[in-house]
Amino acid sequence: MSGQGDRKEDVAAIEQKLDILRERQKKMRAAVGVFKNPFSTLFYFFTGVIPQKIGATFQWLSSHQSWVASALVVLFLYVAALLVEGPQQQAAQVSYTFLKMCAWWVGLGILSSIGLGTGLHTFVLYLGPFIASATLAATECNSTNFERYGPSRFICPADTDKSAAAPQFTDIFKIVALEAFLWGAGTAIGELPPYFVARAARLAGQRVAELDEGAEEIKQDTSLIGKVKQLALNRLGNLGFVGIMLFASIPNPLFDLAGLTCGHMLVPFWTFFGATLIGKAVIKVSLQTTFVITVFSKEHLQTLIYLIETYIPVFSGRAQATFEGVRKQYHRQPGQEIETGGKNPLTLLWDIFLAGMVLYFVLSIIDSAVQEHLVSVHEEEVELERKKHEAEDEKDKVEKRSKTPASEDTAEVVSETTSTRPLVRSTTRNQTEAQQAKEAAQANRPPSPTRRSSRLSPTLSKKNI
């Protein structure tokens, strides 16, 4: 028992030292950031993150050589079908255009949701403007028969009937539904890395730092919204397919933590991904598309322009001019540029906003990658420090044993044996004396009456005779 107690005390002492080390590492990571310490952050990025990612990529390629070889063969055949003249060339070019479009929107969706809160808001930057342009073109041309890609995109056809009825909401929704679905599918795919990270950590018996930190922040939020967030995260893994789908169907910045939570609770992959795909690529993106089409329809847009010019004086008279310039774009000839009198404030602000969002996304990706790299490095340092302290404790125990002539257990056994020897001797002596007394008593005892009568019976019989 004393050995187990000493072992527990040693483990507690080691953990106390490691907690001090972890706290120091946490403060060090908090001081690293693009906006806090840009030089150190870039140093860690170029000397630690990039070599690590390159090494991991080559390791993955070397461990999946058959898949890589098959992909290269398929790519070679596809490029040959694109370049070599023949009946397959036209079909290959059509499929290339379609695949490029799919890769563009799926990629934008992945960029929107990948990372823990560091995604690029590609709906605001790309899909939203695309749906708005399609809506304006449809209402301006009174038709949906126009190109959406290439140099002739969103240009009214030459045979447009201006007297025709304006397209209905469903007509406009149909021409942007595929792009919206692909973007939503990309956002669902971007939610998978947190899920896989948490699942792998749970199977390895480890915890995810991001999940613990996010849960701690939510616990510290005592507001009603914080309580709702805490309840949702605690129950999410038990809600099943429908609960995850509903959680993914609304604009929810907590869904990164939801992916971590589902992975940590070992929710089946197809349950998580299927619910996320339906929630994001069908329900959520349909609501967003409906909102943009409604706002940018001609009658609603005129109301919005009136409100902007009325309540924002700097845009008085300019918002309507900008809108008229946009309307002319839909009636231009392919390749023709419409003169708008230079950059207007709205266009300039939009360009600055777009550049700022892209720059912030790049910097946030660098910051997140550096933090992830430092966490892995610090975890290795903690494990090395743990092994070092355990080795030192074991060495101290060996030295103490070598200096002690006899162990405590041996001394106790010897003392117990020595103390019991007089008891054994006294017990043996008493038994011997009792046996001797018994034998002496039996030797001095007179014969019993039965035996005496049996001895005298022959004499009496002779006298009688």
C-alpha angles and dihedrals in degrees: 000000000000090000092054091049091052089049092053091048091051092050091048091050092050092048090050091055091046091050089056089051092048092051091051091049091049091054089048092053091047089058092054118085142119092253096035103044110000098174095053091043093052090045091055090044097053098036100037115017101042096046090046093051092046091050092048091049094052091045091053092047092049092050093049101043095141092054092046092049092049092049091050091051092050091046092050092051092047093050089048090052089052096048105033113081115239144098091298095058098080093047090047091051092049091049090047091054091048094046091048090053091049092048091050096054096037089049091051089050091052091049089052096058107022117111129025102293094326100100124131113250094236094162091064093040103040120359095044094052090044092055091043092052091048090049093049092046092050094049092043096047095036085226142077093213098109137106118265098192137040130032092315096052117143094002118138112245117252091243094055113148105219091191093059120109117269115259116265125241092259091053091056092042091056095057093054100033095094094051091046092050093048091050090049091049088053091054089052091051090049090060093061100080094065089047094051093044093053093043093051091047092051093049089050091050094249137122129235114239094210092054093049093047093047092048090049092052091050091049090053090053104089096179124109091257090051091052091050090050092050092049092048094050093045093051099034096092091052097045093077128200098335095047094050091046092053091045089054094045096073129061097269125168089190094068091096087062088044089059090049091048094050091047092049091049090050095239107181114265098238091047091055099039096040092051092044092049094051093042096049105027097040113021105027098039091046090056091048092048091049090052094051094046091050095048096045098046110118099254095045093044092055089054091049092051091050091052092048094051092044101049101028107057095189089065095045108135092358101080092059091047090052091050092050089052090052091050091055090055090068092057099047125112118253108281093012118128119213116223109234099172096259131296115339121207094255093053092045092050091049092052091049091048092049093049091046093051093050092047092049090050092053093048092047091051090052091047094048093047092050092049091050090049092050092049091055092046092048092049089055090050091052092051092049090049091049092053090046093054092045091051091049092050092049090049091052091051092051091050092050091051092050092052095049113083094210132009122248091246092055091049091052092050091049092049092048092049092049093048093051097050096081090050092054092048094049092048092052092048092051092050092051093049091049092052093050092050091051093052092048091051092052092050095052097042116110119242119270121255094250093057091046094053091049091055094049098045097083093054093049091051092052094051090049089054 
